[in-house]
Amino acid sequence: MAGRRRVARVTTCDERVATLDTTEPSGNAYGAGLLRWIGGENSGLESAISVSDGARVTLRAEPALPVAAGDLVELIEGCDKSLATCAARFGNAVNFRGEPYLPGIDLLTRYPGA
């Protein structure tokens, strides 16, 4: 996972949206990932990332303490638990343990003869 972690600096932070001094390697790479605060008042805390877009990451909850420009963070890429992401981004489809080809829940709730 070392290749999936990056250190960045916060340039601005408005409530749950943090803008960083670096961009993500691919679209929504940090979505469902983790942001660890290395510097600033939140140092030692972690925040879950909802989505990412370029240099902006949207956190699931507001940071516990105020964020200042220049705070260091460590970004850990996330996974949406889909076979497509496992194969394309991580190259690990062989070890995927999900069940992507099961029918949807609507098929299981049908009555006989419906």
Backbone as ProteinMPNN parsed JSONL, in Angstrom:
{"seq_chain_A": "MAGRRRVARVTTCDERVATLDTTEPSGNAYGAGLLRWIGGENSGLESAISVSDGARVTLRAEPALPVAAGDLVELIEGCDKSLATCAARFGNAVNFRGEPYLPGIDLLTRYPGA", "coords_chain_A": {"N_chain_A": [[0.814, -1.206, 0.0], [2.154, 1.13, 0.124], [2.66, 2.515, -2.25], [0.229, 3.624, -2.713], [-0.199, 5.747, -1.097], [0.058, 9.202, -0.307], [1.655, 12.261, 0.523], [0.507, 15.466, 1.268], [-0.174, 19.026, 1.215], [-2.489, 21.143, 2.815], [-4.259, 23.665, 1.19], [-6.586, 25.231, 1.314], [-9.505, 24.981, 3.411], [-12.837, 24.432, 3.655], [-15.358, 23.883, 5.714], [-16.273, 20.75, 5.057], [-14.793, 20.328, 2.75], [-11.64, 20.035, 1.466], [-8.932, 21.626, -0.081], [-6.057, 20.729, -1.801], [-2.453, 20.853, -2.318], [-1.728, 19.234, -4.375], [-2.665, 16.969, -7.056], [-4.962, 14.244, -7.624], [-4.015, 10.881, -8.651], [-5.719, 9.5, -10.421], [-9.172, 9.617, -11.523], [-11.33, 10.193, -8.823], [-9.673, 8.812, -7.025], [-9.111, 8.941, -4.298], [-11.57, 8.638, -3.176], [-13.684, 7.078, -0.813], [-11.52, 6.611, 0.704], [-8.877, 7.42, 3.047], [-7.883, 10.141, 5.092], [-5.168, 11.237, 6.805], [-4.21, 13.323, 9.386], [-1.243, 14.985, 9.622], [0.086, 17.285, 10.417], [-0.606, 20.359, 12.196], [-3.525, 21.363, 14.146], [-5.163, 19.103, 14.151], [-3.468, 16.953, 14.179], [-2.582, 13.568, 14.181], [-5.14, 12.6, 14.049], [-7.754, 11.006, 12.084], [-9.614, 11.236, 9.038], [-12.425, 10.233, 7.191], [-12.725, 9.953, 3.681], [-15.096, 11.061, 1.405], [-15.567, 11.665, -1.419], [-13.331, 12.47, -4.137], [-11.879, 14.985, -6.223], [-9.783, 15.957, -8.509], [-7.779, 18.32, -7.082], [-9.285, 18.558, -4.866], [-10.77, 17.253, -1.934], [-13.548, 15.724, -0.46], [-14.659, 15.428, 2.728], [-16.208, 13.039, 4.946], [-17.116, 13.96, 7.363], [-16.87, 17.022, 9.231], [-13.615, 18.243, 10.123], [-12.314, 17.706, 13.433], [-11.04, 19.812, 14.765], [-10.041, 23.251, 14.023], [-8.751, 23.83, 10.703], [-5.758, 24.863, 9.238], [-4.198, 26.683, 6.568], [-1.538, 25.051, 4.99], [-1.276, 22.864, 6.636], [-0.114, 19.545, 7.025], [-1.043, 16.497, 5.403], [-1.735, 12.992, 5.064], [-2.693, 11.051, 2.383], [-4.683, 8.302, 1.613], [-5.41, 6.009, -0.837], [-8.697, 4.994, -1.838], [-11.187, 2.332, -2.039], [-13.954, 1.244, -3.869], [-15.074, -1.204, -3.647], [-15.765, -2.668, -5.933], [-15.646, -4.945, -8.73], [-14.639, -3.89, -11.114], [-13.046, -1.676, -10.284], [-11.189, -3.031, -8.721], [-9.874, -4.571, -10.631], [-8.991, -2.666, -12.611], [-7.701, -0.391, -11.272], [-6.171, -1.506, -9.146], [-5.209, -3.882, -10.158], [-5.884, -6.467, -9.296], [-7.837, -8.435, -9.693], [-7.936, -11.191, -9.572], [-7.841, -11.866, -6.889], [-10.211, -10.844, -5.944], [-12.905, -10.865, -3.75], [-15.597, -10.528, -3.789], [-19.025, -10.817, -4.97], [-19.849, -10.226, -7.886], [-21.654, -10.999, -9.871], [-24.155, -11.797, -9.018], [-27.742, -11.88, -9.054], [-29.868, -8.975, -8.708], [-31.465, -7.708, -5.68], [-34.171, -7.486, -6.179], [-34.883, -9.667, -7.755], [-34.818, -11.751, -5.961], [-36.962, -11.257, -4.312], [-39.303, -11.692, -5.652], [-42.529, -13.196, -6.184], [-43.57, -16.568, -6.716], [-44.718, -17.25, -9.97], [-45.207, -14.64, -10.649]], "CA_chain_A": [[0.0, 0.0, 0.0], [3.006, 2.316, 0.159], [2.48, 3.239, -3.501], [-1.12, 4.199, -2.726], [-0.227, 6.818, -0.087], [0.735, 10.431, -0.709], [1.648, 13.355, 1.494], [0.144, 16.729, 0.618], [-0.395, 20.177, 2.084], [-3.798, 21.763, 2.65], [-4.195, 25.08, 0.824], [-7.776, 25.809, 1.937], [-10.467, 23.998, 3.911], [-14.139, 25.016, 3.968], [-16.198, 22.86, 6.336], [-15.845, 19.383, 4.75], [-14.039, 20.275, 1.491], [-10.247, 20.486, 1.59], [-8.193, 21.76, -1.332], [-4.672, 20.347, -1.543], [-1.468, 21.384, -3.253], [-1.43, 18.193, -5.351], [-3.868, 16.374, -7.638], [-5.035, 12.792, -7.495], [-3.444, 10.199, -9.816], [-6.802, 9.134, -11.331], [-10.456, 10.132, -11.074], [-11.871, 9.716, -7.545], [-8.734, 7.855, -6.442], [-9.161, 8.984, -2.839], [-12.936, 8.381, -2.736], [-13.782, 5.952, 0.123], [-10.205, 6.438, 1.305], [-8.614, 7.96, 4.369], [-6.995, 11.297, 5.201], [-4.556, 11.3, 8.132], [-3.645, 14.634, 9.664], [0.13, 14.874, 10.116], [0.436, 18.546, 11.065], [-1.711, 21.233, 12.578], [-4.263, 21.041, 15.36], [-5.766, 17.774, 14.024], [-2.396, 15.978, 14.052], [-2.851, 12.286, 14.811], [-6.52, 12.197, 13.788], [-8.061, 10.536, 10.74], [-10.913, 11.626, 8.482], [-12.833, 9.43, 6.04], [-12.956, 10.74, 2.468], [-16.293, 10.67, 0.679], [-15.198, 11.721, -2.841], [-12.226, 13.374, -4.474], [-11.967, 15.503, -7.581], [-8.598, 16.782, -8.755], [-7.061, 18.707, -5.869], [-10.264, 18.73, -3.778], [-11.311, 16.051, -1.306], [-14.706, 15.99, 0.387], [-14.631, 14.552, 3.888], [-17.537, 12.614, 5.391], [-17.487, 14.807, 8.499], [-15.952, 18.137, 9.426], [-12.506, 17.949, 11.037], [-12.633, 17.989, 14.837], [-10.472, 21.115, 15.134], [-9.834, 24.106, 12.843], [-7.677, 23.493, 9.767], [-5.058, 26.04, 8.727], [-3.45, 26.482, 5.326], [-0.19, 24.564, 5.241], [-1.298, 21.623, 7.421], [0.262, 18.358, 6.266], [-1.945, 15.356, 5.473], [-1.39, 11.802, 4.286], [-3.871, 10.57, 1.669], [-4.638, 6.877, 1.294], [-6.406, 5.73, -1.87], [-9.828, 4.19, -1.403], [-11.722, 1.309, -2.926], [-15.412, 1.203, -3.8], [-15.427, -2.63, -3.519], [-16.324, -3.218, -7.176], [-14.703, -5.736, -9.516], [-13.998, -3.016, -12.1], [-11.987, -0.927, -9.604], [-10.182, -3.992, -8.295], [-9.106, -4.974, -11.803], [-8.36, -1.551, -13.312], [-6.806, 0.437, -10.469], [-5.262, -2.261, -8.304], [-4.693, -5.047, -10.869], [-6.004, -7.557, -8.341], [-9.129, -9.091, -9.9], [-7.808, -12.603, -9.203], [-8.108, -11.994, -5.458], [-11.475, -10.19, -5.595], [-13.705, -11.821, -2.992], [-17.004, -10.165, -3.845], [-19.867, -11.611, -5.856], [-20.403, -9.204, -8.78], [-22.576, -11.508, -10.875], [-25.411, -12.225, -8.426], [-28.869, -11.031, -9.457], [-30.239, -7.953, -7.739], [-32.386, -8.087, -4.621], [-35.532, -7.552, -6.701], [-35.111, -11.019, -8.253], [-35.006, -12.632, -4.814], [-38.222, -10.96, -3.616], [-40.461, -11.985, -6.504], [-43.347, -14.332, -5.818], [-43.705, -17.528, -7.821], [-45.787, -16.991, -10.914], [-45.395, -13.204, -10.855]], "C_chain_A": [[0.85, 1.26, 0.0], [2.864, 3.147, -1.106], [1.127, 3.916, -3.612], [-1.283, 5.308, -1.69], [0.554, 8.016, -0.6], [0.631, 11.458, 0.4], [1.383, 14.643, 0.728], [-0.027, 17.807, 1.678], [-1.766, 20.769, 1.784], [-3.593, 23.226, 2.267], [-5.384, 25.838, 1.404], [-8.667, 24.68, 2.434], [-11.734, 24.727, 4.327], [-15.059, 23.903, 4.436], [-15.67, 21.47, 6.021], [-14.992, 19.265, 3.497], [-12.654, 20.867, 1.697], [-9.623, 20.539, 0.203], [-6.718, 21.56, -1.012], [-3.74, 20.937, -2.587], [-1.053, 20.359, -4.307], [-2.741, 17.635, -5.908], [-3.803, 14.858, -7.504], [-4.502, 12.117, -8.763], [-4.487, 9.773, -10.853], [-8.113, 9.64, -10.744], [-10.987, 9.433, -9.831], [-10.979, 8.662, -6.885], [-8.818, 7.812, -4.926], [-10.576, 8.766, -2.3], [-12.997, 7.087, -1.941], [-12.432, 5.641, 0.757], [-10.103, 7.118, 2.657], [-7.65, 9.136, 4.285], [-6.477, 11.325, 6.638], [-3.908, 12.664, 8.291], [-2.268, 14.443, 10.281], [0.529, 16.129, 10.878], [-0.797, 19.345, 11.412], [-2.412, 20.74, 13.83], [-4.877, 19.641, 15.329], [-4.733, 16.658, 13.944], [-2.701, 14.712, 14.854], [-4.257, 11.772, 14.576], [-6.675, 11.721, 12.342], [-9.441, 11.009, 10.329], [-11.203, 10.74, 7.283], [-13.137, 10.357, 4.87], [-14.177, 10.18, 1.749], [-15.991, 10.574, -0.821], [-14.008, 12.654, -3.017], [-12.357, 13.777, -5.935], [-10.791, 16.442, -7.801], [-7.841, 17.055, -7.477], [-8.005, 18.864, -4.675], [-10.71, 17.373, -3.246], [-12.467, 16.475, -0.402], [-14.72, 14.958, 1.503], [-16.051, 14.169, 4.291], [-18.034, 13.453, 6.559], [-16.468, 15.938, 8.609], [-14.813, 17.72, 10.343], [-12.856, 18.399, 12.452], [-12.184, 19.383, 15.263], [-10.253, 21.953, 13.882], [-8.619, 23.679, 12.014], [-7.075, 24.781, 9.235], [-4.37, 25.69, 7.412], [-2.028, 26.072, 5.681], [-0.145, 23.302, 6.088], [-0.947, 20.444, 6.515], [-0.75, 17.243, 6.485], [-1.352, 14.193, 4.68], [-2.685, 11.281, 3.685], [-3.674, 9.106, 1.323], [-5.764, 6.59, 0.315], [-7.482, 4.799, -1.343], [-10.253, 3.182, -2.442], [-13.229, 1.274, -2.759], [-15.953, -0.228, -3.793], [-16.099, -3.205, -4.762], [-15.233, -3.97, -7.939], [-13.956, -4.861, -10.52], [-12.841, -2.228, -11.48], [-10.852, -1.861, -9.201], [-9.279, -4.38, -9.473], [-8.334, -3.81, -12.419], [-7.331, -0.807, -12.474], [-5.756, -0.372, -9.725], [-4.672, -3.49, -8.994], [-4.794, -6.314, -10.029], [-7.333, -8.291, -8.482], [-9.092, -10.559, -9.498], [-8.172, -12.813, -7.738], [-9.395, -11.313, -5.011], [-12.387, -11.202, -4.929], [-15.186, -11.452, -2.945], [-17.766, -11.092, -4.777], [-20.567, -10.673, -6.835], [-21.485, -9.71, -9.738], [-23.864, -12.075, -10.286], [-26.541, -11.331, -8.914], [-29.206, -10.04, -8.346], [-31.263, -8.457, -6.732], [-33.819, -8.208, -5.127], [-35.862, -8.943, -7.238], [-35.423, -11.969, -7.097], [-36.35, -12.402, -4.118], [-39.464, -11.211, -4.465], [-41.219, -13.207, -5.987], [-43.413, -15.296, -6.994], [-44.901, -17.175, -8.713], [-46.007, -15.521, -11.215], [-44.842, -12.785, -12.184]], "O_chain_A": [[0.309, 2.36, -0.115], [2.94, 4.374, -1.041], [0.909, 4.709, -4.528], [-2.401, 5.757, -1.438], [1.587, 7.861, -1.251], [-0.364, 11.512, 1.124], [1.964, 14.878, -0.331], [-0.024, 17.53, 2.877], [-2.155, 20.882, 0.622], [-2.847, 23.946, 2.931], [-5.23, 26.945, 1.922], [-8.592, 23.557, 1.937], [-11.711, 25.546, 5.246], [-15.491, 23.073, 3.637], [-14.706, 21.034, 6.65], [-14.503, 18.173, 3.207], [-12.506, 22.036, 2.054], [-9.769, 19.608, -0.589], [-6.194, 22.149, -0.067], [-4.184, 21.454, -3.612], [-0.109, 20.604, -5.059], [-3.799, 17.807, -5.304], [-2.738, 14.276, -7.298], [-4.534, 12.717, -9.837], [-4.174, 9.694, -12.041], [-8.153, 10.05, -9.584], [-11.081, 8.206, -9.801], [-11.479, 7.727, -6.259], [-8.618, 6.755, -4.327], [-10.765, 8.714, -1.085], [-12.412, 6.088, -2.358], [-12.221, 4.548, 1.282], [-11.108, 7.362, 3.325], [-6.709, 9.12, 3.492], [-7.262, 11.425, 7.581], [-3.148, 13.105, 7.429], [-2.133, 13.818, 11.333], [1.236, 16.044, 11.882], [-1.901, 19.033, 10.966], [-1.946, 19.812, 14.491], [-5.092, 19.049, 16.387], [-5.094, 15.515, 13.666], [-3.031, 14.771, 16.039], [-4.543, 10.612, 14.877], [-5.832, 12.001, 11.49], [-10.331, 11.165, 11.166], [-10.326, 10.517, 6.448], [-13.735, 11.418, 5.048], [-14.276, 8.976, 1.516], [-16.147, 9.509, -1.418], [-13.72, 13.502, -2.172], [-12.868, 13.026, -6.766], [-10.8, 17.582, -7.337], [-7.316, 16.133, -6.852], [-7.572, 19.26, -3.592], [-10.994, 16.457, -4.018], [-12.371, 17.463, 0.327], [-14.785, 13.756, 1.247], [-16.995, 14.905, 4.003], [-19.24, 13.637, 6.724], [-15.339, 15.816, 8.134], [-15.022, 16.919, 11.255], [-13.605, 19.358, 12.641], [-12.871, 20.053, 16.033], [-10.278, 21.411, 12.777], [-7.605, 23.231, 12.55], [-7.8, 25.688, 8.826], [-4.006, 24.538, 7.179], [-1.395, 26.665, 6.555], [0.926, 22.717, 6.249], [-1.42, 20.356, 5.382], [-1.256, 17.055, 7.592], [-0.571, 14.39, 3.749], [-3.669, 11.091, 4.4], [-2.628, 8.715, 0.805], [-6.928, 6.884, 0.589], [-7.22, 3.929, -0.511], [-9.757, 3.171, -3.569], [-13.731, 1.274, -1.635], [-17.159, -0.435, -3.921], [-16.91, -4.125, -4.661], [-14.048, -3.666, -7.808], [-12.765, -5.069, -10.752], [-11.773, -2.122, -12.083], [-9.68, -1.508, -9.331], [-8.064, -4.5, -9.318], [-7.148, -3.948, -12.719], [-6.201, -0.61, -12.92], [-4.589, 0.017, -9.673], [-3.729, -4.087, -8.474], [-3.885, -7.144, -10.047], [-7.9, -8.726, -7.48], [-10.122, -11.116, -9.119], [-8.755, -13.84, -7.389], [-9.647, -11.212, -3.81], [-12.622, -12.28, -5.474], [-15.941, -12.007, -2.147], [-17.201, -12.047, -5.309], [-21.741, -10.352, -6.65], [-22.17, -8.897, -10.359], [-24.598, -12.771, -10.987], [-26.323, -10.146, -9.164], [-28.862, -10.255, -7.184], [-31.858, -9.517, -6.922], [-34.606, -8.963, -4.557], [-37.019, -9.359, -7.178], [-36.218, -12.895, -7.256], [-36.823, -13.282, -3.4], [-40.578, -10.952, -4.009], [-40.627, -14.13, -5.427], [-43.321, -14.875, -8.147], [-45.975, -16.839, -8.213], [-46.918, -15.185, -11.973], [-44.909, -11.607, -12.536]]}, "name": "protein", "num_of_chains": 1, "seq": "MAGRRRVARVTTCDERVATLDTTEPSGNAYGAGLLRWIGGENSGLESAISVSDGARVTLRAEPALPVAAGDLVELIEGCDKSLATCAARFGNAVNFRGEPYLPGIDLLTRYPGA"}
